[in-house]
């Protein structure tokens, strides 16, 4: 199997049953695998709730033992969710601004020039993590020097080499956010913490805990997901050089390519919901207070929705993927992520003639009895400049 191939481990269960059962944190979870079923569950927030569970429970694997702060807005339901979303959308849509994109493009350009000097590039730590971290300083409107601290955390703020979920590492993030909020209270500026502290939702100021919850989600939600897409894209273009050349010849195709790469790689496998009453999913009985998961990765390979779903088609036009979620909980950082990946693709195709994979170590996620390839722990390549 090629490094750039990401098999679909859900295919049999999706086509035969529509649901796959796994155990998470000691409780049974029904994974919803088909696109139509997933969309129906995602829209039905009255039955499948995000906001009634304790913080961390809807995430798979559960984070309820490593954090107490509620991530906002993902761990809320309407109408509360709508009020927070209205407030946050203004901030998180800033990547659509031309000036924002020009700064981001310069960041990517400088980082590519740096790594093109290397004989051997480890993509995860020396490119994807750096790019994600520097781009995040732009999104949060904080000094670019903050990226050095975030890079030191590694690719995930809750996970370490010793354990999949690390409470001590989670505390590092929470302590950091608390210090940033303290500083914003003392000396308000134009950063996200200061803006949130000054903002109102439903006619009242946000609480400190709410500001913390929004910040926690911003760091946790867009970290390893963006890093995986960037790294996986390098592997794909290395083994499919004709598509690198296609992007070079047709830079405008990058916007379509972003959607297809997110569909195929599905950086977030799934996210949970908690049933508020007895119900059924694909004829499976779901008890009150039982967890289901909306499996974005499985729905993105649904044969009834996508032609040749296991193939990457960079110019795919009919692409209703759910790689950024679906419904009112669609990813808050999707606009930022799209711009990062689009500009990275454009600049990479402009500067790099070919990519040679030297060696790699895959990263797999355990999901009950199956394993899903989500990316790489290491990907060493050689870049050939145009």
C-alpha positions as CSV (number, residue, x, y, z in Angstrom):
1,X,0.0,0.0,0.0
2,X,1.2,3.5,-0.8
3,X,1.9,6.0,1.9
4,X,-0.8,8.3,0.3
5,X,-3.5,5.6,0.5
6,X,-6.0,5.9,3.3
7,X,-8.2,2.8,3.3
8,X,-11.9,3.0,4.4
9,X,-12.2,0.8,7.4
10,X,-16.0,1.5,7.7
11,X,-17.0,0.2,4.3
12,X,-18.4,-3.2,5.3
13,X,-20.3,-1.9,8.3
14,X,-21.6,1.1,6.4
15,X,-23.0,-0.9,3.5
16,X,-24.4,-3.8,5.5
17,X,-25.7,-2.2,8.7
18,X,-25.1,1.6,8.8
19,X,-23.8,1.5,12.4
20,X,-20.7,0.3,14.0
21,X,-20.5,-0.3,17.8
22,X,-17.4,0.6,19.9
23,X,-16.7,1.2,23.5
24,X,-15.4,4.5,24.8
25,X,-14.7,5.4,28.4
26,X,-16.7,2.3,29.5
27,X,-19.8,3.1,27.5
28,X,-21.2,1.7,24.3
29,X,-21.2,4.0,21.3
30,X,-23.1,3.6,18.1
31,X,-21.1,5.1,15.3
32,X,-23.5,6.5,12.5
33,X,-21.8,5.7,9.2
34,X,-24.1,6.7,6.3
35,X,-24.4,10.3,5.1
36,X,-28.2,10.6,5.2
37,X,-28.4,9.0,8.7
38,X,-25.6,11.2,9.9
39,X,-27.2,14.4,8.6
40,X,-30.5,13.5,10.1
41,X,-28.9,12.9,13.5
42,X,-26.8,16.0,13.3
43,X,-29.9,18.2,12.6
44,X,-32.0,16.6,15.3
45,X,-30.3,18.3,18.3
46,X,-33.4,17.9,20.5
47,X,-32.9,14.1,20.4
48,X,-29.1,14.0,20.0
49,X,-27.7,16.7,22.2
50,X,-24.3,18.4,22.5
51,X,-25.0,20.5,25.5
52,X,-26.6,18.2,28.1
53,X,-23.5,16.1,28.8
54,X,-20.7,16.9,31.2
55,X,-17.7,18.7,29.5
56,X,-15.6,16.3,27.4
57,X,-18.1,13.5,27.1
58,X,-19.3,14.1,23.5
59,X,-15.7,13.8,22.2
60,X,-14.5,10.4,21.1
61,X,-12.3,9.4,22.8
62,X,-13.9,11.0,25.8
63,X,-12.1,13.9,27.4
64,X,-14.3,14.1,30.6
65,X,-11.4,13.0,32.8
66,X,-8.9,15.5,31.5
67,X,-10.8,18.8,31.3
68,X,-13.6,20.5,33.3
69,X,-14.2,23.5,31.0
70,X,-17.0,23.3,28.5
71,X,-15.8,23.9,24.9
72,X,-18.0,26.6,23.4
73,X,-19.9,26.5,21.1
74,X,-19.4,22.8,20.2
75,X,-20.7,21.6,23.6
76,X,-23.9,23.7,23.5
77,X,-27.3,23.3,21.9
78,X,-29.7,25.9,20.3
79,X,-30.7,28.5,21.2
80,X,-27.6,29.1,23.3
81,X,-25.4,27.8,20.5
82,X,-26.8,30.3,18.0
83,X,-26.1,33.3,20.2
84,X,-22.4,32.3,20.6
85,X,-22.1,31.4,17.0
86,X,-23.4,34.8,15.9
87,X,-20.8,36.4,18.1
88,X,-17.9,34.2,17.0
89,X,-18.6,34.1,13.3
90,X,-17.5,37.7,12.9
91,X,-14.1,36.9,14.3
92,X,-13.6,33.5,12.6
93,X,-14.6,34.8,9.2
94,X,-11.7,37.2,9.1
95,X,-9.6,34.8,7.0
96,X,-11.9,35.8,4.0
97,X,-10.3,39.3,4.1
98,X,-7.7,40.0,1.5
99,X,-5.2,41.6,4.0
100,X,-5.5,38.5,6.2
101,X,-4.7,36.2,3.3
102,X,-1.7,38.3,2.2
103,X,-0.1,38.0,5.7
104,X,-0.9,34.2,5.7
105,X,0.6,33.8,2.2
106,X,3.8,35.5,3.4
107,X,4.0,33.2,6.3
108,X,3.7,30.1,4.1
109,X,6.1,31.5,1.5
110,X,8.8,32.1,4.1
111,X,8.4,28.7,5.7
112,X,8.6,27.0,2.3
113,X,11.8,28.9,1.5
114,X,13.2,27.7,4.8
115,X,12.5,24.0,4.3
116,X,13.6,24.1,0.7
117,X,17.1,24.6,2.0
118,X,16.9,21.2,3.8
119,X,18.2,18.0,2.3
120,X,15.7,16.1,4.4
121,X,12.4,17.5,5.7
122,X,10.3,15.9,8.5
123,X,7.0,17.2,7.4
124,X,5.0,16.8,10.7
125,X,7.3,18.7,13.1
126,X,9.3,20.9,10.7
127,X,6.5,22.1,8.4
128,X,2.9,21.2,9.3
129,X,3.2,22.0,13.1
130,X,5.1,25.2,12.4
131,X,2.7,26.3,9.7
132,X,-0.4,25.6,11.9
133,X,1.2,27.4,14.9
134,X,2.2,30.5,13.0
135,X,-1.1,30.7,11.2
136,X,-2.9,30.4,14.5
137,X,-1.2,33.6,15.8
138,X,-2.9,35.4,12.9
139,X,-6.3,33.9,13.7
140,X,-5.9,34.8,17.4
141,X,-4.3,38.2,16.6
142,X,-1.4,37.6,19.0
143,X,2.4,38.2,18.5
144,X,3.9,35.6,16.2
145,X,6.4,34.7,18.9
146,X,3.6,32.8,20.7
147,X,4.0,30.1,18.0
148,X,7.2,29.0,19.7
149,X,5.3,28.0,22.8
150,X,2.6,26.2,20.9
151,X,5.2,24.3,18.8
152,X,6.7,23.0,22.0
153,X,3.4,21.4,22.9
154,X,3.6,19.1,19.9
155,X,0.8,18.1,17.5
156,X,-2.0,17.7,20.1
157,X,-2.7,19.6,23.3
158,X,-4.4,16.6,25.0
159,X,-2.2,13.7,23.8
160,X,1.4,12.6,24.5
161,X,3.6,9.7,23.5
162,X,2.9,8.0,26.9
163,X,-0.9,8.1,26.7
164,X,-3.7,8.9,24.3
165,X,-5.2,11.4,26.7
166,X,-2.8,13.2,29.1
167,X,-4.3,15.2,32.0
168,X,-1.0,16.9,32.8
169,X,-0.7,18.1,29.2
170,X,-4.3,19.3,29.2
171,X,-3.4,21.3,32.3
172,X,-0.6,23.0,30.4
173,X,-3.1,24.4,27.9
174,X,-5.6,25.5,30.6
175,X,-2.8,27.2,32.6
176,X,-1.7,29.0,29.5
177,X,-5.2,30.2,28.6
178,X,-5.7,31.4,32.2
179,X,-2.6,33.5,31.9
180,X,-3.6,35.0,28.6
181,X,-7.0,35.9,30.1
182,X,-5.4,37.5,33.1
183,X,-3.1,39.6,30.8
184,X,-6.1,40.7,28.7
185,X,-8.0,41.8,31.8
186,X,-5.0,43.7,33.0
187,X,-4.0,45.2,29.6
188,X,-6.8,44.9,27.0
189,X,-5.6,44.7,23.4
190,X,-6.9,43.5,20.0
191,X,-6.2,39.8,20.7
192,X,-9.0,37.2,20.9
193,X,-9.0,37.1,24.7
194,X,-9.5,40.9,25.0
195,X,-12.2,40.9,22.3
196,X,-14.1,38.1,24.0
197,X,-13.9,39.7,27.4
198,X,-15.4,42.9,25.9
199,X,-18.1,41.2,23.9
200,X,-21.7,40.5,24.8
201,X,-23.9,37.5,24.2
202,X,-27.7,37.8,24.7
203,X,-27.2,41.3,26.2
204,X,-24.6,40.2,28.8
205,X,-20.8,40.1,29.1
206,X,-19.2,36.7,28.6
207,X,-18.0,35.0,31.8
208,X,-14.4,34.2,32.3
209,X,-15.3,30.5,32.0
210,X,-17.0,31.0,28.7
211,X,-13.9,32.9,27.3
212,X,-11.8,30.0,28.5
213,X,-14.1,27.5,26.9
214,X,-14.0,29.2,23.5
215,X,-10.2,29.5,23.7
216,X,-9.8,25.9,24.7
217,X,-11.8,24.7,21.7
218,X,-9.8,27.0,19.4
219,X,-6.5,25.4,20.4
220,X,-7.8,21.8,20.6
221,X,-10.1,21.7,17.6
222,X,-7.8,22.9,14.9
223,X,-4.4,21.5,15.9
224,X,-3.8,17.9,14.9
225,X,-6.6,18.1,12.3
226,X,-4.9,20.8,10.2
227,X,-1.5,19.2,10.8
228,X,-2.8,15.9,9.5
229,X,-4.3,17.4,6.3
230,X,-1.1,19.3,5.5
231,X,1.1,16.2,6.1
232,X,-1.1,13.8,4.3
233,X,-1.2,16.2,1.3
234,X,2.6,16.1,1.1
235,X,2.4,12.3,0.9
236,X,-0.3,12.4,-1.7
237,X,1.4,14.9,-4.0
238,X,4.7,13.0,-3.6
239,X,3.1,9.8,-5.0
240,X,0.9,11.7,-7.5
241,X,3.2,14.2,-9.1
242,X,0.8,14.8,-12.0
243,X,-1.5,16.5,-9.5
244,X,1.2,18.7,-8.2
245,X,1.9,19.8,-11.8
246,X,-1.9,20.2,-12.4
247,X,-2.0,22.6,-9.4
248,X,1.0,24.5,-10.8
249,X,-0.7,24.9,-14.2
250,X,-4.1,25.7,-12.7
251,X,-3.7,27.5,-9.4
252,X,-7.5,28.2,-9.2
253,X,-8.1,24.5,-8.8
254,X,-6.6,24.7,-5.3
255,X,-10.0,25.7,-3.8
256,X,-11.6,22.5,-5.2
257,X,-8.6,20.5,-4.1
258,X,-9.0,21.6,-0.5
259,X,-12.5,20.2,-0.3
260,X,-11.4,16.9,-1.9
261,X,-8.4,16.5,0.4
262,X,-10.5,17.2,3.5
263,X,-13.1,14.8,2.3
264,X,-10.6,12.0,1.6
265,X,-8.4,12.5,4.7
266,X,-11.3,13.4,7.1
267,X,-9.0,14.9,9.7
268,X,-11.6,14.5,12.5
269,X,-13.0,10.9,12.5
270,X,-16.1,11.6,14.5
271,X,-17.8,13.5,17.3
272,X,-20.4,12.3,19.7
273,X,-23.9,13.3,20.7
274,X,-26.0,12.2,23.8
275,X,-29.5,10.9,23.3
276,X,-32.1,12.7,25.3
277,X,-34.7,9.9,25.0
278,X,-35.2,6.4,23.7
279,X,-34.9,6.3,20.0
280,X,-33.5,4.3,17.1
281,X,-30.7,4.7,14.6
282,X,-30.6,2.4,11.6
283,X,-33.0,0.1,13.5
284,X,-30.7,0.0,16.5
285,X,-32.3,0.9,19.8
286,X,-30.7,3.9,21.5
287,X,-31.4,4.4,25.2
288,X,-31.8,7.7,26.9
289,X,-28.4,9.2,27.9
290,X,-26.6,6.9,25.5
291,X,-23.8,8.1,23.2
292,X,-23.8,8.0,19.5
293,X,-21.0,9.3,17.2
294,X,-21.4,11.1,13.9
295,X,-18.7,9.5,11.9
296,X,-17.6,12.1,9.4
297,X,-14.8,9.9,8.0
298,X,-17.3,7.1,7.1
299,X,-19.9,9.4,5.6
300,X,-17.2,11.0,3.4
301,X,-16.7,7.6,1.7
302,X,-20.4,6.9,1.2
303,X,-20.9,5.2,-2.2
304,X,-24.4,6.5,-2.5
305,X,-23.1,10.1,-2.4
306,X,-19.7,10.1,-4.0
307,X,-18.5,8.6,-7.3
308,X,-15.4,6.5,-6.7
309,X,-15.2,7.6,-3.1
310,X,-11.8,5.9,-2.5
311,X,-10.1,8.0,-5.2
312,X,-8.8,11.5,-4.8
313,X,-10.2,13.7,-7.5
314,X,-8.8,17.1,-7.0
315,X,-11.2,18.8,-9.3
316,X,-14.3,17.0,-7.9
317,X,-17.2,19.4,-8.2
318,X,-20.1,17.6,-6.6
319,X,-18.5,17.3,-3.1
320,X,-21.0,17.6,-0.2
321,X,-18.5,16.2,2.3
322,X,-18.8,16.6,6.0
323,X,-15.1,16.9,6.8
324,X,-15.8,20.1,8.6
325,X,-18.9,18.8,10.3
326,X,-22.5,19.4,9.4
327,X,-25.5,21.5,10.6
328,X,-25.3,24.1,13.3
329,X,-22.1,22.6,14.7
330,X,-20.2,23.0,11.4
331,X,-16.5,23.7,12.3
332,X,-16.0,27.2,13.5
333,X,-12.4,27.3,12.2
334,X,-13.3,25.9,8.7
335,X,-12.7,29.2,7.0
336,X,-9.2,29.6,8.5
337,X,-8.3,25.9,7.7
338,X,-9.5,26.3,4.1
339,X,-7.3,29.4,3.6
340,X,-4.3,27.7,5.2
341,X,-4.5,24.6,3.0
342,X,-5.5,26.5,-0.2
343,X,-2.5,28.9,0.1
344,X,-0.2,26.1,1.1
345,X,-1.2,24.1,-2.0
346,X,-0.8,27.1,-4.3
347,X,2.6,28.0,-2.9
348,X,3.8,24.4,-2.8
349,X,2.9,23.9,-6.5
350,X,4.6,27.2,-7.4
351,X,7.9,26.4,-5.7
352,X,8.2,22.6,-5.6
353,X,8.7,20.5,-8.7
354,X,8.6,17.1,-7.0
355,X,8.5,15.5,-3.6
356,X,10.4,12.3,-2.8
357,X,9.3,10.2,0.3
358,X,12.3,8.9,2.1
359,X,10.6,7.1,5.0
360,X,7.5,7.4,7.2
361,X,5.7,6.1,10.3
362,X,1.9,6.0,10.1
363,X,-0.4,7.2,12.8
364,X,-3.5,4.9,13.4
365,X,-6.5,5.4,15.5
366,X,-8.1,2.5,17.3
367,X,-11.9,2.4,17.0
368,X,-13.1,-0.8,18.8
369,X,-12.1,-3.7,16.6
370,X,-11.0,-1.6,13.7
371,X,-8.1,0.7,13.0
372,X,-8.1,3.9,11.0
373,X,-5.1,5.6,9.4
374,X,-5.4,9.3,10.2
375,X,-1.9,10.5,9.2
376,X,1.7,10.2,10.1
377,X,3.8,10.4,13.2
378,X,6.7,11.1,10.9
379,X,7.0,11.8,7.2
380,X,10.5,12.4,5.9
381,X,10.8,13.8,2.3
382,X,13.1,15.5,-0.1
383,X,11.8,18.6,-1.9
384,X,13.0,19.4,-5.4
385,X,12.7,23.1,-6.2
386,X,11.3,24.3,-9.5
